[in-house]
Amino acid sequence: MQPLCHRCGEALSLRDQSSDATAFCPHCGAPQLSFEADDAPAQEDAPAAAPPPRPRPVDWRAAIGSAALVAAVGALLCAAGARVPVFSLFTCIWVTSASLIALGLYRRRRPQARMDAAIGARIGGVVGLAMAVALAAAMAIIGLIARYPLHAMAGFDAQMAAALHDTMQRAAANGANTTPPELLRVFYSPEFKAAMLLSTLAFVSGGLVLYSTIAGALGGLMYARRSTAL
């Protein structure tokens, strides 16, 4: 179909319409407008684009790396304290400040990461767990070396036996010692002493994780206030 001028109604030449030089009607001079239809079909049923993934509140790779580093240093200090008693003081200081040190390392690795009390508590819990595992492993290795190659655990065994004997003596003085002799032999056996050590270690580890979680929450709150102030 031949196009017509929108003003005078005269026929426009197809050759003129396809030329860039003749954008006006050759009869009345009115400017002519042309529209190009988009041949691409409308994608009305196209699925909506997926939203971008939400950023993780904690970069666990950096957090676990910081916790492992702090725990490794604590284990080395514990091992050194077994040989040089003065290092025991540094071990206590390091363990009590482990969460704050790990949070400082985490902030140094990820300065733009979010930080608040909840995030600090989560990282502190990981630090406490890593510290408990590292200290338990260090103490177990030290105990094995002292007992078998060095044969230096006689004093420790004597102290445990004396503590257990005192407990039994106090129970007998209060009239509560009705334990049969067969069960008393179980109490004085090496297996029972090992169970006591493991239960004590589990109790101390739980307390360490709880303490590190609380310290991490306080450290996270401190870092969050510092970031807000800056």
C-alpha positions as CSV (number, residue, x, y, z in Angstrom):
1,M,0.0,0.0,0.0
2,Q,1.4,3.4,-1.0
3,P,1.7,5.9,1.9
4,L,-0.2,9.2,1.8
5,C,0.7,12.6,3.2
6,H,-1.0,13.2,6.5
7,R,-1.8,16.9,5.5
8,C,-2.8,17.0,1.9
9,G,-3.6,13.3,1.3
10,E,-1.4,13.1,-1.8
11,A,0.5,9.9,-2.5
12,L,4.1,9.8,-1.5
13,S,6.6,8.1,-3.6
14,L,8.0,5.0,-2.0
15,R,11.4,6.0,-3.4
16,D,11.2,9.3,-1.7
17,Q,10.1,7.7,1.6
18,S,13.1,5.4,1.6
19,S,15.4,8.3,1.0
20,D,16.9,10.3,3.9
21,A,16.9,13.5,1.8
22,T,13.1,13.7,1.3
23,A,11.5,13.8,4.7
24,F,8.8,16.2,3.4
25,C,5.8,15.9,1.2
26,P,6.7,16.8,-2.4
27,H,3.2,18.4,-2.8
28,C,2.6,20.5,0.3
29,G,6.0,20.3,2.1
30,A,4.6,18.9,5.3
31,P,7.2,16.9,7.3
32,Q,6.6,13.2,7.3
33,L,7.0,11.0,10.3
34,S,7.8,7.3,10.0
35,F,7.8,4.6,12.7
36,E,9.6,1.3,12.7
37,A,7.7,-1.5,14.4
38,D,9.7,-3.7,16.6
39,D,9.5,-7.2,15.1
40,A,10.6,-8.9,18.4
41,P,7.7,-10.5,20.2
42,A,6.9,-9.2,23.6
43,Q,8.0,-11.5,26.2
44,E,5.1,-11.2,28.6
45,D,5.4,-14.6,30.1
46,A,9.2,-14.3,30.7
47,P,10.2,-15.3,34.2
48,A,11.2,-12.6,36.6
49,A,14.9,-12.2,37.2
50,A,16.1,-13.8,40.4
51,P,17.0,-11.3,43.1
52,P,20.7,-11.0,43.9
53,P,21.9,-13.1,46.8
54,R,21.9,-11.5,50.2
55,P,25.3,-10.8,51.7
56,R,26.3,-13.2,54.4
57,P,26.4,-11.5,57.9
58,V,29.6,-13.4,58.8
59,D,32.5,-14.3,56.5
60,W,33.1,-17.7,58.1
61,R,36.2,-18.4,56.2
62,A,37.9,-15.3,57.8
63,A,36.3,-15.9,61.2
64,I,37.4,-19.5,61.4
65,G,40.9,-18.6,60.2
66,S,41.2,-16.0,62.9
67,A,39.8,-18.4,65.6
68,A,42.2,-21.1,64.5
69,L,45.2,-18.8,64.7
70,V,44.2,-17.6,68.2
71,A,43.7,-21.2,69.4
72,A,47.0,-22.3,68.0
73,V,48.8,-19.6,69.9
74,G,46.9,-20.5,73.0
75,A,48.0,-24.2,72.6
76,L,51.6,-23.2,72.2
77,L,51.5,-21.0,75.3
78,C,49.9,-23.9,77.2
79,A,52.7,-26.3,76.1
80,A,55.3,-23.7,77.1
81,G,53.6,-23.3,80.5
82,A,54.1,-27.0,81.2
83,R,57.9,-26.4,81.0
84,V,58.2,-22.8,82.2
85,P,55.6,-21.9,84.8
86,V,55.8,-18.2,83.9
87,F,54.1,-18.9,80.6
88,S,51.0,-20.1,82.5
89,L,50.2,-16.5,83.3
90,F,50.4,-15.5,79.6
91,T,48.2,-18.5,78.8
92,C,45.5,-17.3,81.2
93,I,45.7,-13.7,79.8
94,W,45.6,-15.0,76.2
95,V,42.6,-17.3,76.9
96,T,40.6,-14.6,78.6
97,S,41.2,-12.1,75.7
98,A,41.0,-14.7,72.9
99,S,37.6,-13.4,71.6
100,L,38.7,-9.8,71.4
101,I,41.9,-10.8,69.6
102,A,40.1,-12.9,67.1
103,L,37.6,-10.1,66.4
104,G,40.5,-7.7,65.8
105,L,42.0,-10.2,63.3
106,Y,38.6,-10.6,61.7
107,R,38.2,-6.8,61.3
108,R,41.7,-6.5,59.9
109,R,40.9,-9.1,57.3
110,R,37.4,-7.8,56.5
111,P,37.3,-4.1,57.4
112,Q,34.0,-3.6,55.6
113,A,32.2,-6.6,57.2
114,R,29.2,-6.0,59.4
115,M,29.8,-6.1,63.1
116,D,27.4,-6.1,66.1
117,A,26.8,-7.9,69.3
118,A,25.1,-10.9,67.6
119,I,27.9,-11.4,65.1
120,G,30.5,-10.9,67.8
121,A,28.8,-13.6,69.9
122,R,28.8,-16.1,67.0
123,I,32.4,-15.5,66.3
124,G,33.2,-15.6,70.0
125,G,31.5,-19.0,70.3
126,V,33.6,-20.4,67.5
127,V,36.7,-19.0,69.2
128,G,35.8,-20.6,72.5
129,L,35.2,-24.0,70.8
130,A,38.5,-23.8,68.9
131,M,40.3,-22.8,72.0
132,A,38.8,-25.6,74.0
133,V,39.8,-28.2,71.3
134,A,43.3,-26.8,71.0
135,L,44.0,-26.7,74.8
136,A,42.6,-30.2,75.2
137,A,44.8,-31.5,72.4
138,A,47.8,-29.7,73.9
139,M,47.2,-31.0,77.4
140,A,46.6,-34.6,76.1
141,I,49.9,-34.5,74.1
142,I,51.8,-33.1,77.1
143,G,50.3,-35.7,79.4
144,L,51.2,-38.6,77.1
145,I,54.8,-37.4,76.7
146,A,55.1,-36.8,80.5
147,R,53.6,-40.2,81.4
148,Y,55.3,-42.6,78.9
149,P,58.6,-41.2,77.6
150,L,59.5,-39.1,80.6
151,H,57.7,-41.0,83.4
152,A,57.0,-37.8,85.2
153,M,53.3,-38.3,86.1
154,A,53.8,-39.9,89.5
155,G,53.3,-36.7,91.4
156,F,50.1,-35.9,89.5
157,D,48.7,-39.4,90.2
158,A,49.6,-39.0,93.9
159,Q,47.8,-35.7,94.1
160,M,44.6,-37.3,92.5
161,A,44.8,-40.3,94.8
162,A,45.2,-38.0,97.8
163,A,42.2,-35.8,96.8
164,L,40.0,-38.9,96.3
165,H,41.1,-40.3,99.6
166,D,40.3,-37.1,101.4
167,T,36.9,-37.1,99.8
168,M,36.3,-40.6,101.0
169,Q,37.5,-39.7,104.5
170,R,35.1,-36.8,104.8
171,A,32.2,-38.9,103.6
172,A,33.1,-41.5,106.3
173,A,33.3,-38.8,109.0
174,N,29.8,-37.7,108.1
175,G,28.5,-41.2,108.3
176,A,27.7,-41.4,104.6
177,N,30.4,-43.9,103.5
178,T,28.3,-47.0,102.7
179,T,30.2,-47.8,99.5
180,P,31.1,-51.5,99.2
181,P,34.8,-52.4,98.9
182,E,34.4,-53.5,95.3
183,L,33.1,-50.1,94.3
184,L,35.9,-48.4,96.2
185,R,38.4,-50.3,94.0
186,V,36.6,-48.9,91.0
187,F,37.0,-45.4,92.4
188,Y,40.7,-45.8,92.8
189,S,41.2,-47.3,89.3
190,P,43.0,-45.5,86.5
191,E,39.8,-45.7,84.4
192,F,37.8,-43.7,87.0
193,K,40.6,-41.1,87.2
194,A,40.5,-40.7,83.4
195,A,36.7,-40.3,83.5
196,M,37.1,-37.6,86.2
197,L,39.6,-35.8,84.0
198,L,37.4,-36.0,81.0
199,S,34.3,-34.7,82.8
200,T,36.4,-31.9,84.3
201,L,37.7,-31.0,80.8
202,A,34.1,-31.1,79.4
203,F,32.9,-28.8,82.2
204,V,35.8,-26.3,81.7
205,S,35.3,-26.4,77.9
206,G,31.7,-25.5,78.2
207,G,32.5,-22.6,80.5
208,L,35.2,-21.5,78.1
209,V,32.8,-21.5,75.2
210,L,30.2,-19.6,77.2
211,Y,32.7,-17.0,78.4
212,S,34.1,-16.5,74.8
213,T,30.6,-16.0,73.5
214,I,29.8,-13.3,76.0
215,A,33.2,-11.7,75.4
216,G,32.6,-11.8,71.7
217,A,29.2,-10.1,72.1
218,L,30.8,-7.3,74.1
219,G,33.6,-7.0,71.6
220,G,31.2,-6.9,68.7
221,L,29.2,-4.2,70.4
222,M,32.3,-2.2,71.0
223,Y,33.4,-2.5,67.4
224,A,29.9,-1.5,66.2
225,R,29.9,1.7,68.3
226,R,33.4,2.5,67.1
227,S,32.3,2.2,63.5
228,T,29.2,4.3,64.1
229,A,31.4,7.0,65.8
230,L,33.7,7.1,62.8
